[in-house]
């Protein structure tokens, strides 16, 4: 696995700041950010995603909150189809 640094929270202090890397071979993003609080997780579970999909967060996953000013570091695919499941 080869990670490439994409960006860090602007004007960051020395540690604990949201950071984004991309895994070169797969294009997967690796994100360090703040854990979502219980209210955010509750709302996400209430809203859900696709019909019939569990809203539980498995032990091997986490819900994070990515600050809006970090979106500029996320690579954009050339295609409009990003391959994810969406309800739209």
Backbone as ProteinMPNN parsed JSONL, in Angstrom:
{"seq_chain_A": "XXXXXXXXXXXXXXXXXXXXXXXXXXXXXXXXXXXXXXXXXXXXXXXXXXXXXXXXXXXXXXXXXXXXXXXXXXXXXXXXXXXXXXXX", "coords_chain_A": {"N_chain_A": [[0.854, -1.177, 0.0], [0.579, 2.171, -0.894], [0.517, 5.315, 0.283], [-0.476, 8.654, -0.506], [-0.107, 11.918, 0.53], [-2.734, 14.272, 0.729], [-3.95, 16.541, 1.923], [-4.255, 18.77, 4.784], [-5.968, 20.038, 7.666], [-6.426, 23.475, 7.338], [-4.094, 25.908, 8.574], [-3.245, 24.384, 10.747], [-2.782, 23.192, 14.117], [-0.119, 21.594, 15.999], [-0.843, 18.832, 16.232], [-3.461, 16.281, 15.925], [-5.222, 17.014, 13.842], [-7.647, 17.095, 11.151], [-6.861, 15.105, 8.351], [-6.07, 14.055, 5.023], [-5.367, 11.319, 2.903], [-4.528, 9.546, -0.13], [-4.821, 6.262, -1.357], [-2.624, 4.99, -3.497], [-2.788, 2.78, -5.367], [-5.477, 1.907, -5.377], [-7.081, 4.151, -5.231], [-8.549, 4.682, -3.009], [-9.648, 6.726, -0.296], [-8.037, 7.753, 2.66], [-8.862, 8.839, 5.742], [-8.312, 10.982, 8.411], [-10.083, 12.29, 10.996], [-12.456, 14.132, 13.026], [-14.366, 12.248, 15.36], [-17.77, 11.513, 14.86], [-20.335, 12.938, 16.861], [-22.635, 11.544, 19.323], [-25.247, 12.453, 18.801], [-25.143, 13.184, 16.084], [-24.629, 10.669, 14.943], [-26.98, 9.349, 15.754], [-28.917, 10.815, 14.295], [-28.087, 10.217, 11.679], [-28.587, 7.476, 11.648], [-31.335, 7.525, 11.98], [-32.213, 8.769, 9.626], [-31.145, 7.026, 7.727], [-30.067, 5.081, 4.819], [-30.157, 3.355, 2.182], [-33.153, 1.594, 1.334], [-33.887, -1.074, 3.538], [-31.281, -1.465, 4.387], [-29.103, -1.927, 7.098], [-28.845, 0.354, 9.842], [-27.02, 0.243, 11.785], [-23.704, 0.756, 13.059], [-21.029, -1.072, 12.202], [-18.48, -2.801, 14.159], [-16.032, -2.652, 12.828], [-16.127, -0.312, 11.449], [-16.45, 3.313, 11.388], [-18.012, 6.435, 12.177], [-17.255, 9.505, 10.936], [-16.712, 13.055, 11.154], [-16.2, 15.202, 8.629], [-14.743, 18.243, 8.134], [-16.114, 20.944, 6.229], [-14.262, 22.596, 4.893], [-12.302, 20.837, 4.205], [-13.061, 19.467, 1.991], [-12.003, 20.367, -0.407], [-9.684, 18.972, -0.781], [-10.338, 16.467, -1.658], [-10.061, 14.23, -4.261], [-11.569, 14.537, -7.48], [-13.475, 12.464, -9.546], [-13.143, 11.885, -13.098], [-15.446, 11.123, -14.303], [-19.019, 11.431, -13.945], [-20.275, 9.391, -12.632], [-19.695, 7.999, -9.639], [-19.686, 5.49, -8.598], [-20.854, 4.788, -6.155], [-23.505, 3.74, -3.895], [-26.566, 5.328, -3.949], [-29.511, 7.101, -2.976], [-30.604, 8.678, -4.854]], "CA_chain_A": [[0.0, 0.0, 0.0], [1.323, 3.418, -0.979], [-0.335, 6.484, 0.524], [0.01, 9.976, -0.908], [-0.727, 12.994, 1.297], [-3.526, 15.209, -0.072], [-4.169, 17.814, 2.594], [-4.471, 18.813, 6.231], [-6.76, 21.174, 8.131], [-5.65, 24.716, 7.176], [-3.572, 26.563, 9.775], [-3.325, 23.355, 11.769], [-1.796, 23.163, 15.216], [0.884, 20.541, 15.846], [-1.351, 17.462, 16.15], [-4.894, 16.095, 16.06], [-5.967, 17.75, 12.829], [-8.122, 16.307, 10.015], [-5.862, 14.896, 7.308], [-6.537, 13.141, 3.976], [-4.4, 10.674, 2.024], [-5.126, 8.651, -1.128], [-4.068, 5.026, -1.574], [-2.281, 5.132, -4.917], [-3.194, 1.67, -6.226], [-6.93, 1.728, -5.443], [-7.788, 5.429, -5.222], [-9.282, 4.832, -1.754], [-9.243, 7.814, 0.578], [-7.793, 7.451, 4.063], [-9.207, 10.116, 6.363], [-8.256, 11.19, 9.86], [-10.923, 13.438, 11.317], [-13.142, 14.047, 14.309], [-15.458, 11.287, 15.481], [-19.093, 12.121, 14.945], [-20.909, 12.809, 18.201], [-23.771, 10.617, 19.417], [-26.426, 13.048, 18.155], [-24.949, 13.058, 14.635], [-24.821, 9.256, 14.605], [-28.4, 9.065, 15.918], [-29.627, 11.392, 13.158], [-27.731, 9.441, 10.484], [-29.308, 6.207, 11.747], [-32.75, 7.835, 11.796], [-32.422, 9.05, 8.201], [-30.818, 5.811, 6.987], [-29.409, 5.243, 3.526], [-30.983, 2.702, 1.174], [-34.158, 0.755, 1.993], [-33.492, -2.402, 3.96], [-29.894, -1.509, 4.847], [-28.981, -1.681, 8.53], [-28.274, 1.645, 10.22], [-26.008, 0.014, 12.814], [-22.326, 0.966, 12.636], [-20.265, -2.256, 12.612], [-17.269, -2.533, 14.934], [-14.878, -2.378, 11.963], [-16.352, 0.979, 10.794], [-16.63, 4.46, 12.261], [-18.62, 7.605, 11.546], [-16.419, 10.677, 11.197], [-17.208, 14.335, 10.65], [-15.174, 15.854, 7.826], [-15.062, 19.659, 7.99], [-16.383, 21.367, 4.851], [-13.086, 23.166, 4.235], [-11.419, 19.749, 3.785], [-13.572, 18.901, 0.738], [-11.15, 20.779, -1.535], [-8.585, 18.027, -0.935], [-10.837, 15.199, -2.17], [-9.957, 14.163, -5.719], [-12.837, 14.377, -8.199], [-13.329, 11.588, -10.724], [-13.468, 12.51, -14.377], [-16.802, 10.714, -14.643], [-20.035, 11.805, -12.965], [-20.635, 8.187, -11.891], [-18.629, 7.708, -8.7], [-19.732, 4.096, -8.22], [-21.478, 4.526, -4.863], [-24.953, 3.557, -3.813], [-27.266, 6.515, -3.463], [-30.96, 6.99, -3.141], [-31.055, 9.603, -5.893]], "C_chain_A": [[0.896, 1.234, 0.0], [0.358, 4.582, -0.804], [0.35, 7.742, 0.015], [-0.789, 11.009, -0.124], [-1.485, 13.932, 0.361], [-3.711, 16.553, 0.621], [-4.407, 17.651, 4.073], [-5.265, 20.077, 6.561], [-5.915, 22.438, 8.03], [-5.271, 25.346, 8.52], [-3.608, 25.632, 10.981], [-2.35, 23.587, 12.921], [-0.88, 21.948, 15.008], [0.324, 19.127, 15.68], [-2.882, 17.452, 16.206], [-5.743, 16.803, 15.022], [-6.441, 16.836, 11.708], [-7.087, 16.299, 8.883], [-6.423, 13.902, 6.299], [-5.351, 12.649, 3.153], [-5.17, 9.888, 0.971], [-4.211, 7.439, -1.257], [-3.866, 4.925, -3.073], [-2.832, 4.02, -5.817], [-4.71, 1.592, -6.418], [-7.701, 3.031, -5.593], [-8.611, 5.638, -3.957], [-8.751, 6.022, -0.976], [-9.061, 7.285, 1.989], [-7.927, 8.787, 4.792], [-9.046, 10.036, 7.878], [-9.107, 12.419, 10.128], [-11.577, 13.214, 12.663], [-14.213, 12.976, 14.273], [-16.766, 12.066, 15.528], [-19.628, 11.934, 16.362], [-22.157, 11.928, 18.162], [-25.013, 11.16, 18.726], [-26.327, 12.946, 16.634], [-25.177, 11.618, 14.193], [-26.3, 8.889, 14.71], [-29.194, 9.588, 14.726], [-29.34, 10.618, 11.873], [-28.476, 8.107, 10.485], [-30.795, 6.409, 11.501], [-33.08, 8.054, 10.32], [-32.173, 7.801, 7.375], [-30.14, 6.109, 5.667], [-30.273, 4.643, 2.436], [-31.966, 1.77, 1.884], [-33.628, -0.638, 2.314], [-32.075, -2.534, 4.478], [-29.851, -1.161, 6.328], [-28.387, -0.291, 8.784], [-27.27, 1.5, 11.357], [-24.623, 0.273, 12.222], [-21.52, -0.231, 13.125], [-18.99, -1.865, 13.352], [-16.073, -2.168, 14.065], [-15.042, -1.07, 11.174], [-16.5, 2.077, 11.844], [-17.337, 5.555, 11.476], [-17.752, 8.796, 11.938], [-17.112, 11.917, 10.663], [-16.049, 15.012, 9.934], [-15.562, 17.315, 7.65], [-15.183, 20.062, 6.519], [-15.138, 21.918, 4.157], [-12.064, 22.108, 3.834], [-11.853, 19.154, 2.449], [-12.694, 19.25, -0.456], [-10.009, 19.804, -1.787], [-9.034, 16.687, -1.519], [-10.764, 15.207, -3.689], [-11.327, 13.938, -6.352], [-12.606, 13.472, -9.392], [-13.689, 12.342, -11.99], [-14.892, 12.228, -14.789], [-17.764, 11.181, -13.563], [-20.45, 10.609, -12.131], [-19.491, 7.825, -10.958], [-18.738, 6.309, -8.107], [-20.424, 3.779, -6.911], [-22.961, 4.262, -4.975], [-25.564, 4.845, -3.293], [-28.738, 6.335, -3.709], [-31.488, 7.911, -4.21], [-30.903, 9.02, -7.266]], "O_chain_A": [[1.842, 1.335, 0.782], [-0.514, 4.807, -1.643], [1.57, 7.885, 0.089], [-2.019, 10.971, -0.119], [-0.959, 14.344, -0.672], [-3.635, 17.597, -0.027], [-4.716, 16.564, 4.562], [-5.23, 21.058, 5.818], [-4.81, 22.486, 8.571], [-6.047, 25.311, 9.476], [-3.956, 26.04, 12.089], [-1.249, 24.104, 12.732], [-0.885, 21.349, 13.933], [0.967, 18.296, 15.039], [-3.514, 18.469, 16.493], [-6.887, 17.158, 15.306], [-5.732, 15.899, 11.339], [-6.524, 17.331, 8.516], [-7.172, 13.0, 6.674], [-4.47, 13.414, 2.762], [-6.35, 9.595, 1.163], [-2.987, 7.568, -1.265], [-4.828, 4.79, -3.829], [-3.297, 4.301, -6.922], [-5.177, 1.249, -7.504], [-8.85, 3.023, -6.035], [-9.299, 6.651, -3.829], [-7.551, 6.299, -0.989], [-9.848, 6.461, 2.456], [-7.205, 9.741, 4.502], [-9.577, 9.137, 8.53], [-8.871, 13.477, 9.546], [-11.294, 12.236, 13.354], [-14.897, 12.813, 13.262], [-16.858, 13.127, 16.145], [-19.402, 10.897, 16.986], [-22.667, 11.61, 17.088], [-25.762, 10.392, 18.121], [-27.319, 12.653, 15.968], [-25.841, 11.373, 13.186], [-26.821, 8.188, 13.843], [-30.054, 8.881, 14.2], [-30.244, 10.39, 11.069], [-28.944, 7.657, 9.439], [-31.445, 5.565, 10.884], [-34.103, 7.579, 9.828], [-32.905, 7.536, 6.422], [-29.696, 7.23, 5.417], [-31.058, 5.362, 1.817], [-31.638, 1.215, 2.933], [-33.005, -1.292, 1.478], [-31.693, -3.6, 4.961], [-30.494, -0.205, 6.763], [-27.533, 0.175, 8.03], [-26.729, 2.493, 11.844], [-24.394, 0.042, 11.035], [-21.34, -0.4, 14.331], [-18.483, -0.754, 13.199], [-15.185, -1.446, 14.518], [-14.205, -0.747, 10.33], [-16.655, 1.8, 13.033], [-17.265, 5.591, 10.247], [-17.541, 9.061, 13.121], [-17.999, 11.827, 9.814], [-15.04, 15.353, 10.552], [-16.61, 17.603, 7.073], [-14.435, 19.574, 5.671], [-14.974, 21.726, 2.952], [-11.064, 22.432, 3.194], [-11.09, 18.41, 1.834], [-12.65, 18.493, -1.426], [-9.426, 19.797, -2.871], [-8.191, 15.85, -1.843], [-11.335, 16.085, -4.336], [-12.153, 13.214, -5.796], [-11.666, 13.673, -10.162], [-14.443, 13.314, -11.957], [-15.49, 12.999, -15.539], [-17.381, 11.316, -12.401], [-20.938, 10.789, -11.015], [-18.433, 7.393, -11.414], [-17.972, 5.962, -7.208], [-20.573, 2.604, -6.574], [-23.587, 4.522, -6.003], [-25.106, 5.387, -2.287], [-29.159, 5.528, -4.537], [-32.693, 7.937, -4.461], [-31.239, 9.673, -8.254]]}, "name": "protein", "num_of_chains": 1, "seq": "XXXXXXXXXXXXXXXXXXXXXXXXXXXXXXXXXXXXXXXXXXXXXXXXXXXXXXXXXXXXXXXXXXXXXXXXXXXXXXXXXXXXXXXX"}
